[in-house]
């Protein structure tokens, strides 16, 4: 028996809901703490955000172009909350565009993401979402440590 759990459009809507929530986490940070605060030697939430930006749209671009490009999360030009949010919004537009160019046939094809991870495309897409959720949890811990109530996780 074969059943479709989610359509590709439903998956994209789910993913963008998570991105919307992550954007609200970024907004919740005071500027200084966004770039400097961490717990236990972990990276700041700004650094984690740069990682998200280096994975999602660039990973999709790799997939649609069927190339593998080394991972690069430096993004040193993103030095303010405003710059991070602008890059986030630009990435959101690219994700919608790139995602809609991936054919359903490609979803089960292997792709060597960033020259490091050989998985079927659908697993890479799930990784993009899982990685963001995982690190967003760090952002929640940081916000709580700063005495800031984070956004409700279910309000995507």
RAHUGI-V701299 format. One record per helix or strand of 2 or more residues. SS is the DSSP state (~ for helix, > for strand). FROM is the first residue (numbers start at 1). TO is the last residue. If there is no record, write none. Layout:
# RAHUGI-V701299
SS:FROM:TO
SS:FROM:TO
This chain:
# RAHUGI-V701299
~:8:28
~:31:36
~:45:65
~:81:99
~:106:108
>:110:113
>:117:120
~:121:145
